[in-house]
Structures are given as structure tokens and as C-alpha cells.
Amino acid sequence: MSNKQSFTWGVIGTGGIANAFKNDLAFLAGHEISAVLSRSMHTAESFSSNVANCKPFDDPESFIRSEEIDAVYIATPNTLHFEQTIMALQNGKHVLCEKPFAMNSGEVKSMVEASKSNNVTLLEGMWTRYLPHIDIIRGLLNENLIGDVQSVFACHGQDLTHSNNPRLWTKELGGGALLDLGIYVVSLAHMVLGRPKNIKASAVFTEEGVDAKTSMIFTYESGAIADLSCSMYDTQPNRAVISGSKGYIEIAPTFYAPTTITLNTSDGRSVSYPNDYKGHGLREQAYELANCVKNNEIESQKLKHSESIAVMGSMDEIREQIGLTFNK
């Protein structure tokens, strides 16, 4: 980290999520965006035009060598995550890479190895994992307030049929419901129950050859089951329920964003935890990365590298079962 009062970010990408990250940093003291990289100088200049002291780049080598960057936030199409993460890590930059972390578990393993060999922090930008309500859920589970977990239900469906964003619909950019939306439900199941023993998956495909909607059943050694679904064709409740032998935790829509949760126990007790979060929800992961850097940790205890690899391993199995392949 450079000798400055603030923690400075270089952002790769200028789309919706990059702009949401930019806006959310306004709620986080001591964090600034000092550089942005885009394929087009015009879009880089447009992104940086209302950010103080943010320099636009259209050349990756000039961008990554900037001494004004403490960490890189990667918010580009899925197929670019691996290459851009490796570039940043090999140049000694800490990295927060948007979900899905990469296209497959092999890429994730290589990213983790690059993090270790260059001694720089690498975090998967699965922003849900760093949010306040997830910390509460972890606490409730650790206190065994719902007993042994028996079932997890989670759905993530958005009607994206009116969106012409190519990253959603084309093989070349890693499109489809599974990588864009399904990663949330798969990651939640892993957080609660760990790696599944068996996976069964089925999907409906678009004419472009990516999955429009996918349903998954995870079964575990304990006898627990996770019932998961994602869709780009219809709006689903986007809620989640974790149920156990002594009660259940209901995560209100939208389960993966800042939200309210309710604990209901078999003895009739019901406790709600309200949502008083300000902002989109992306600054928590930025704070977590900076904290890891400060403590000389290359991974977050909230989402370890081993778990990112395991989650992508499940995604690989789902893709194989439904026949989802990508052109790279």
C-alpha cells in the first residue's frame, strides 16, 4: 500500500457494476478511485469525469504500472476475469474480482497460486458474503438456534429479456443465467452446507446457446438438501430460507443484497433483524480487501480461496450436466 492517507483503487470496466462500486465508495471513508481502464478512452474519460483525481486509461500496461493504485477492482465480462486478475497480481496489485470469479475452477486455482506467489491479496467479489445480514446469519447458525440444517431454498430470477447487454446472452462473454445469477444461490448453499455430495441440474437454453434458466438440487452427507434456481426469463421472489431441526431463517427479498432477515424457532419465537444499510452494498467488500491488506492476509476469512475453488467446482459440475460450454 502506498504512502497515502487514502486507499486507492484502479477500476477495470465502466459498466453498471463499476459505476455502482464507484457510487458506493462515497459511503466509505479513506477510499478513492485513482484510475479507470476501458477499451475506449472515451468511456474511460466519461467514467472518470465526475471522480476527483481519477485518471482514465485505455492501455492495460500503463494502467497496471500506475503507482497511484493500491488495489484493482475488476468489473468486466466473465471471460476477462482470469486474464485481468493474473495481470494485476503479477504486477503486485491486490485484486477484488467480481463474481463469477472466473470461468472454471482451473482458472480460479491459477489465480490463487498467483496471489500466493506474488504475496498479494485476492478476494472474490461475491459482495453478498461481506454484507451485515450475512454476518448475522453466520452468528445464528453458529449458535445452533435453528438446530441441524436440513434444507436450503434460494432462487434468483430476473426478467432480463428486454436487456440487450451482450454479456448476458453471448457465449464469447460467458453469458447465461448460471454464471450471472446462479452463482449467488450456489455460493449461499456452500456457505451454509459446504461442498455437496451430489448435484443434479437441468436447464433451458436460449437460441444463442447459453442457459436461460437452470434448476439445481444439491444433496449432502448429512441428509440435507439445497433446492436452487436461477432464471433470466422471469422475475422470481429472490428470497432464501435456511431451515433446521429447531426452526428456520428467512432472508427477505432480495436475499443477496442488503435486506431484513427473520429467525423463527419451533417454540414460537420470531425475531426480525431490520435492514438499515445505506448504499448498494458493494463497499463492504472494498473495506474487507483493504483490511486484509492492512493485516498482511492474502485471503478473507469470510470467503477463503479454498471455498471460491469449491464453489467454482460445483459450477463446473452443473455446466457439465446441462451441457453449457463457452467459446474463448
C-alpha positions in Angstrom: 0.0 0.0 0.0 1.4 3.4 -1.0 2.3 6.1 1.5 -1.0 8.0 1.3 -3.9 8.8 3.7 -6.4 7.0 1.4 -6.6 3.5 -0.1 -6.7 4.0 -3.9 -8.5 1.8 -6.4 -7.9 1.2 -10.1 -11.2 0.1 -11.7 -11.2 -2.1 -14.8 -14.6 -1.7 -16.6 -17.0 1.1 -16.9 -20.4 -0.7 -16.9 -23.2 -0.7 -14.4 -21.5 -2.6 -11.6 -18.4 -0.5 -11.9 -20.5 2.7 -11.6 -22.3 1.1 -8.6 -19.0 0.4 -7.0 -17.8 4.0 -7.7 -21.0 5.4 -6.0 -20.8 3.1 -3.0 -17.2 4.1 -2.2 -18.7 7.5 -1.4 -20.0 5.9 1.8 -16.6 4.5 2.8 -14.1 7.0 4.3 -10.5 6.7 3.1 -11.2 5.0 -0.2 -10.8 6.7 -3.6 -10.7 5.7 -7.2 -7.4 6.9 -8.8 -7.6 5.2 -12.2 -10.0 3.6 -14.6 -9.3 1.3 -17.5 -11.5 0.8 -20.5 -11.1 -0.4 -24.1 -12.2 3.1 -25.1 -10.6 6.3 -23.9 -14.0 8.0 -24.4 -15.7 5.7 -21.9 -12.8 5.9 -19.5 -13.0 9.7 -19.6 -16.7 9.6 -19.2 -16.4 7.3 -16.1 -13.6 9.5 -14.5 -15.2 12.9 -15.4 -17.0 13.1 -12.0 -14.4 11.4 -9.9 -11.8 13.6 -8.3 -8.2 12.8 -9.2 -9.2 9.7 -11.3 -7.0 9.2 -14.4 -8.5 7.5 -17.5 -6.6 4.7 -19.3 -7.2 2.7 -22.4 -3.8 0.9 -22.2 -3.6 -2.0 -19.7 0.2 -1.9 -19.3 0.2 1.8 -18.4 -2.8 1.4 -16.1 -1.4 -1.6 -14.1 2.0 0.1 -13.7 0.5 3.2 -12.1 1.9 3.8 -8.7 -1.3 5.5 -7.6 -3.2 2.2 -7.5 -3.2 0.1 -4.3 -5.8 -2.4 -5.5 -7.7 -3.3 -8.7 -11.4 -3.8 -8.9 -12.3 -6.0 -11.9 -15.8 -5.4 -13.2 -15.6 -6.7 -16.8 -17.4 -9.6 -18.6 -16.8 -13.0 -17.2 -14.3 -14.3 -19.8 -11.9 -11.5 -19.0 -11.7 -12.0 -15.2 -8.9 -14.6 -15.3 -6.5 -12.7 -17.6 -7.0 -9.4 -15.9 -6.6 -10.8 -12.4 -3.4 -12.5 -13.3 -2.1 -9.3 -14.9 -2.8 -7.3 -11.8 -1.4 -9.9 -9.4 1.8 -10.4 -11.3 2.3 -6.6 -11.1 1.9 -6.6 -7.4 -1.6 -5.2 -7.2 -4.2 -6.5 -4.8 -7.3 -7.7 -6.5 -11.1 -7.7 -5.9 -12.6 -9.5 -8.9 -16.3 -9.6 -9.5 -18.3 -12.8 -9.4 -18.2 -15.2 -11.1 -14.5 -15.3 -10.0 -13.5 -17.0 -13.3 -14.9 -19.3 -16.0 -13.9 -22.5 -14.2 -12.2 -24.0 -11.2 -8.9 -24.4 -13.1 -8.7 -20.6 -13.7 -9.5 -19.9 -10.0 -6.8 -22.2 -8.8 -4.3 -20.4 -11.0 -5.5 -17.1 -9.7 -5.0 -18.3 -6.1 -1.5 -19.5 -6.9 -0.6 -16.1 -8.4 -1.9 -14.5 -5.3 0.3 -16.7 -3.1 3.5 -16.5 -5.3 3.3 -12.7 -5.5 2.1 -12.3 -1.9 -0.8 -10.0 -2.8 -4.4 -10.1 -1.6 -7.0 -11.7 -3.8 -10.8 -11.5 -3.0 -13.7 -12.9 -4.9 -16.2 -10.0 -5.4 -19.2 -12.1 -4.2 -20.4 -9.0 -2.4 -23.2 -10.8 -0.6 -20.7 -12.6 1.6 -19.5 -9.4 3.2 -22.9 -7.8 4.0 -24.2 -7.2 7.5 -27.1 -9.6 7.3 -24.8 -12.4 6.3 -22.7 -11.8 9.4 -25.9 -12.1 11.5 -26.9 -15.4 9.7 -23.5 -16.9 10.4 -23.9 -16.0 14.1 -27.4 -17.6 14.3 -26.1 -20.8 12.7 -23.0 -20.9 14.9 -25.3 -20.5 18.0 -27.3 -23.5 16.7 -30.5 -21.5 17.0 -32.3 -23.5 14.2 -30.6 -26.8 15.1 -29.1 -29.0 12.4 -29.7 -27.5 8.9 -31.9 -29.7 6.9 -32.8 -27.6 3.8 -31.7 -24.5 1.9 -34.0 -22.9 -0.6 -32.8 -20.0 -2.7 -34.0 -18.6 -6.1 -32.6 -15.8 -8.2 -34.7 -14.8 -11.2 -34.8 -11.6 -13.2 -36.7 -10.9 -16.4 -33.8 -9.8 -18.5 -35.5 -10.5 -21.8 -35.6 -6.7 -22.6 -31.9 -6.2 -22.0 -29.6 -6.3 -25.0 -26.5 -6.4 -22.8 -24.2 -8.8 -24.7 -22.5 -10.1 -21.6 -25.8 -11.8 -20.6 -26.6 -13.5 -23.9 -23.4 -14.4 -25.7 -21.1 -17.4 -25.3 -18.0 -15.3 -26.0 -18.6 -13.2 -22.9 -19.6 -16.1 -20.6 -23.3 -15.3 -20.7 -26.3 -17.2 -19.3 -28.3 -17.4 -16.1 -25.9 -19.7 -14.2 -22.8 -17.6 -14.2 -24.6 -14.3 -13.8 -27.4 -15.2 -11.4 -27.0 -18.8 -10.3 -23.6 -18.1 -8.7 -25.5 -16.3 -5.9 -27.6 -19.3 -4.9 -24.7 -21.8 -5.3 -22.4 -19.6 -3.1 -25.1 -19.4 -0.4 -25.6 -23.1 -0.3 -21.8 -23.6 0.0 -21.7 -21.0 2.8 -24.4 -22.9 4.8 -23.8 -26.5 4.0 -20.4 -26.7 2.3 -19.4 -28.9 -0.7 -22.3 -31.1 -1.8 -22.0 -34.8 -2.1 -24.2 -34.9 -5.3 -25.5 -32.4 -7.8 -28.5 -32.8 -10.1 -29.1 -30.0 -12.6 -31.4 -29.2 -15.6 -31.6 -26.2 -17.8 -33.5 -24.5 -20.7 -31.3 -22.8 -23.3 -31.5 -19.7 -25.5 -31.1 -19.7 -29.2 -27.6 -18.3 -28.6 -26.7 -21.5 -26.7 -26.5 -20.2 -23.1 -28.8 -21.2 -20.3 -31.9 -19.1 -19.9 -32.8 -20.8 -16.6 -31.3 -23.6 -14.5 -32.5 -25.6 -11.6 -30.2 -27.4 -9.2 -30.5 -29.9 -6.3 -27.6 -30.3 -4.0 -27.5 -33.3 -1.6 -25.2 -33.7 1.4 -23.7 -36.4 3.5 -25.8 -35.1 6.4 -29.0 -35.7 4.5 -29.6 -32.0 3.9 -30.8 -30.8 0.5 -30.4 -27.4 -1.2 -33.1 -26.5 -3.7 -31.7 -23.8 -6.0 -32.8 -22.0 -9.2 -31.9 -19.1 -11.5 -33.6 -17.5 -14.5 -33.1 -14.7 -17.0 -36.6 -15.2 -18.4 -38.8 -14.4 -15.3 -38.8 -12.5 -12.1 -38.6 -14.8 -9.1 -39.2 -13.9 -5.4 -35.4 -13.8 -4.9 -35.7 -15.0 -1.3 -33.9 -17.6 0.6 -34.8 -19.9 3.6 -32.4 -21.9 5.7 -34.4 -24.5 7.7 -33.3 -26.7 10.5 -34.5 -29.1 13.2 -35.4 -26.3 15.6 -36.6 -23.5 13.2 -35.7 -21.5 10.1 -34.1 -18.3 9.0 -35.9 -16.4 6.3 -33.9 -14.0 4.2 -36.3 -11.4 2.6 -36.0 -10.4 -1.0 -33.6 -9.6 -2.3 -31.6 -12.2 -0.3 -28.2 -11.4 -1.9 -28.4 -7.6 -1.3 -28.7 -5.6 2.0 -32.0 -6.9 3.5 -34.0 -8.0 6.5 -33.9 -11.5 8.0 -36.2 -13.2 10.4 -35.4 -16.1 12.8 -38.4 -18.3 13.6 -37.9 -21.1 16.1 -40.1 -24.2 16.8 -41.0 -22.8 20.2 -42.9 -19.9 18.6 -40.2 -17.2 18.9 -39.8 -14.8 16.0 -37.0 -12.3 15.9 -36.5 -9.8 13.0 -33.3 -8.1 12.1 -34.1 -4.9 10.2 -32.1 -3.6 7.3 -30.7 -0.1 7.9 -27.9 -0.3 5.4 -27.2 2.8 3.2 -26.0 2.3 -0.3 -25.9 -0.5 -2.9 -23.9 -3.0 -0.8 -20.6 -3.0 -2.6 -18.4 -1.0 -0.2 -18.2 -3.9 2.4 -16.0 -5.9 0.0 -13.8 -3.0 -0.6 -13.4 -2.5 3.2 -12.7 -6.2 3.6 -9.9 -6.2 1.0 -8.3 -3.1 2.5 -8.4 -4.7 5.9 -6.8 -7.9 4.6 -4.0 -5.8 3.1 -3.5 -4.0 6.3 -3.2 -7.3 8.2 -1.0 -8.9 5.5 -3.6 -11.5 4.7 -3.9 -12.7 1.1 -7.5 -14.0 1.6 -10.6 -13.1 3.5 -11.9 -15.3 6.3 -15.4 -14.5 5.1 -14.7 -16.2 1.7 -11.4 -18.2 1.7 -9.7 -19.2 -1.5 -10.5 -22.8 -0.9 -14.2 -22.0 -0.8 -14.0 -20.0 -4.0 -12.4 -23.0 -5.7 -15.1 -25.3 -4.3 -17.9 -23.1 -5.4 -16.5 -22.9 -8.9 -16.1 -26.7 -8.8 -19.8 -27.0 -8.3 -20.4 -24.6 -11.1 -18.2 -26.8 -13.3 -20.3 -29.9 -12.4 -23.6 -28.0 -13.2 -22.3 -26.8 -16.5 -21.2 -30.3 -17.5 -24.6 -31.8 -16.5 -26.6 -29.2 -18.5 -24.2 -29.1 -21.4 -23.2 -25.4 -21.1 -19.9 -24.7 -22.9 -18.2 -21.4 -23.8 -16.2 -20.1 -26.7 -12.9 -18.4 -25.6 
